[in-house]
Amino acid sequence: MIGGDADALASIMSDRLVHISTTGTVRSKEEYIDLVRQGDAEFLKFSVDSMVIRQFHDHVIVTGHYTNLEKYHGAVLPIKHGVFTRVYEKRRGQWILLSHQATKTNH
């Protein structure tokens, strides 16, 4: 999402995506992509600090820790640390995001 390429992001998301932010906001793919297109949310920095991938045939569950710096509605937010869970499905040789949930942590 750094750079705000909504089309590239949309191409790796399921049309039935469920995206849950650290605030508990639940968004569909369309709602999340609209947020990116409008420029209301932009990651200035994003790093995955640790990650574990568990594969189950054509599905993977990815968990990990991240750090980010985000601009939201024009305001740069404090650096955020969190954990995430993502579920992907392999379709026609490409991994597609089905579900994402993030939880803010103290580190």
C-alpha positions, 0 to 999 in steps of 0.5 A, spaced: 500 500 500 505 504 500 505 508 493 497 507 493 496 503 487 489 500 488 489 496 482 495 492 484 492 491 491 485 489 488 488 484 484 491 480 490 484 480 494 478 476 493 472 479 491 469 476 498 475 479 502 473 481 510 478 486 512 478 488 520 483 494 522 486 495 529 480 499 530 475 494 529 472 497 523 470 491 518 471 493 511 469 489 504 474 489 498 470 494 495 470 499 501 477 498 503 480 499 495 475 505 495 479 508 502 486 507 498 483 510 491 481 516 495 487 517 498 484 517 505 489 512 508 496 511 506 502 507 509 508 511 509 512 505 512 510 498 513 515 493 516 513 485 517 517 484 523 516 477 524 512 472 520 509 464 520 506 461 514 502 455 515 500 451 509 494 447 508 493 445 501 491 451 497 490 455 503 495 459 508 494 462 514 500 467 515 501 470 522 506 475 525 508 482 528 508 489 524 510 496 525 507 501 521 507 509 520 500 511 517 497 517 514 490 517 515 485 523 512 491 527 512 494 526 519 500 522 520 499 517 526 503 515 531 508 509 529 503 503 530 506 496 532 501 490 532 500 483 530 496 480 524 492 474 521 491 473 514 488 467 510 490 466 503 487 461 497 491 459 491 487 460 485 490 459 478 497 459 481 496 466 485 495 467 492 489 471 493 487 474 500 481 472 503 481 475 510 485 480 514 485 482 521 490 486 525 490 488 533 494 493 535 500 492 541 504 495 545 510 492 541 
